Amino acid sequence: MLLLDSSAWSRLLGGVVSGARAEAIAAWMEAGELAVCLPFLLEAGYSARSAADRKALMVRFAELPRVAIDGEIERDALQAQRELAEIGHHRLPPADVLIAACAHRAEMGVLHYDGDYDLLAEHTSLVFESEWLAAPGTL
């Protein structure tokens, strides 16, 4: 099971992902193997082109499993940000830190196209699979 990040979603919507990979991800969505969380939903809503577009996206995402943010996830995110600050990387986007904390708590990976998740997986106590949508630098 993977949490969806907007870096992957925007590229999927943009049609820049190869046919086989895009088809595999569509199958994961259909099977309920991709999940969402509040930071992703807020980013997706922010990126919508209109109220109707936002509504259609939210209807689509409502069909996916959802990881709710609780006190443990909040603590994990703050701890990860502290750990990153100690090595000089505290300026990662808060949404990425929260998504990684959600993945850690839910024992999921993150589907993304963003090097921040490798940094989070390597330099914090968060444990999750960093799943690149495509090889870095290829999209």
Legacy VTK file of the C-alpha trace (Angstrom):
# vtk DataFile Version 3.0
C-alpha trace
ASCII
DATASET POLYDATA
POINTS 139 float
0.000 0.000 0.000
1.299 3.439 -0.948
0.303 6.970 0.002
-0.061 9.290 -2.945
2.010 12.482 -3.084
1.102 15.447 -5.273
4.484 15.284 -7.027
3.403 11.933 -8.493
-0.247 12.860 -8.985
0.511 16.025 -10.964
2.772 14.106 -13.333
0.175 11.382 -13.786
-2.427 14.020 -14.642
0.016 15.741 -16.973
0.416 12.565 -19.030
4.205 12.462 -18.740
4.306 8.966 -17.228
4.887 5.995 -19.544
1.884 3.907 -20.567
2.774 0.763 -18.618
3.584 2.632 -15.412
0.460 4.814 -15.683
-1.666 1.701 -16.265
-0.142 -0.034 -13.231
-0.903 2.960 -11.025
-4.469 3.172 -12.359
-4.858 -0.514 -11.432
-3.514 0.203 -7.935
-6.103 2.968 -7.546
-8.865 0.666 -8.755
-7.763 -2.033 -6.295
-7.563 0.405 -3.365
-3.793 -0.012 -3.088
-3.159 3.737 -3.139
-4.205 5.838 -0.171
-4.472 9.561 0.548
-4.109 11.812 3.569
-5.096 15.379 4.419
-1.903 17.136 3.219
-2.231 15.479 -0.195
-5.944 16.294 -0.415
-5.288 19.942 0.402
-2.539 20.152 -2.229
-4.769 18.467 -4.822
-7.635 20.832 -4.026
-5.302 23.818 -4.233
-4.103 22.710 -7.685
-7.609 22.183 -9.084
-8.469 24.451 -12.013
-12.024 25.190 -10.880
-14.609 24.362 -8.250
-16.001 21.639 -10.514
-12.514 20.180 -11.056
-11.900 20.185 -7.291
-15.221 18.470 -6.638
-14.484 15.754 -9.214
-11.051 15.150 -7.691
-12.431 14.876 -4.170
-15.116 12.424 -5.300
-12.410 10.321 -6.935
-10.139 10.467 -3.873
-13.004 9.638 -1.495
-12.980 6.142 -3.004
-9.382 5.568 -1.841
-8.312 4.500 1.637
-7.438 7.482 3.824
-4.890 7.889 6.614
-6.164 10.325 9.241
-3.724 12.555 11.088
-3.728 11.960 14.825
-1.536 13.000 17.747
1.026 10.263 17.042
1.454 11.414 13.452
1.829 15.001 14.643
4.557 13.943 17.099
6.306 11.849 14.436
6.287 14.768 11.986
7.696 17.185 14.553
10.367 14.658 15.545
11.338 14.135 11.889
11.593 17.889 11.352
13.820 18.137 14.459
16.019 15.304 13.201
16.371 17.040 9.836
17.167 20.375 11.507
19.996 18.724 13.389
21.661 17.861 10.071
20.769 21.137 8.327
17.693 20.036 6.337
14.775 21.477 8.334
13.333 23.393 5.350
11.502 20.490 3.725
7.863 21.267 2.848
5.618 20.573 5.858
3.222 18.556 3.672
6.033 16.146 2.716
6.999 15.669 6.367
3.365 14.995 7.309
2.834 12.581 4.410
5.974 10.668 5.412
4.767 10.568 9.033
1.383 9.234 7.842
3.142 6.551 5.800
5.297 5.599 8.787
2.319 5.229 11.156
0.206 3.359 8.586
3.148 1.138 7.578
2.862 2.264 3.962
5.194 3.638 1.354
4.926 6.954 -0.490
4.491 7.180 -4.268
6.251 10.386 -5.314
8.585 12.176 -7.694
10.393 14.209 -5.040
13.827 13.698 -3.485
12.570 14.983 -0.129
11.152 11.549 0.615
14.544 9.891 0.222
15.961 12.448 2.659
13.153 11.745 5.137
13.594 7.977 4.843
17.378 8.169 5.188
17.825 10.821 7.877
14.835 10.493 10.222
13.336 7.819 12.434
10.383 7.535 10.027
10.258 4.109 8.401
8.513 3.943 5.024
9.223 2.858 1.460
10.220 5.717 -0.840
8.663 4.685 -4.178
9.641 6.903 -7.094
7.000 7.319 -9.803
9.853 7.131 -12.314
13.624 7.309 -12.027
14.746 10.692 -10.675
15.372 13.244 -13.413
13.515 11.325 -16.130
10.207 13.240 -16.108
LINES 1 140
139 0 1 2 3 4 5 6 7 8 9 10 11 12 13 14 15 16 17 18 19 20 21 22 23 24 25 26 27 28 29 30 31 32 33 34 35 36 37 38 39 40 41 42 43 44 45 46 47 48 49 50 51 52 53 54 55 56 57 58 59 60 61 62 63 64 65 66 67 68 69 70 71 72 73 74 75 76 77 78 79 80 81 82 83 84 85 86 87 88 89 90 91 92 93 94 95 96 97 98 99 100 101 102 103 104 105 106 107 108 109 110 111 112 113 114 115 116 117 118 119 120 121 122 123 124 125 126 127 128 129 130 131 132 133 134 135 136 137 138
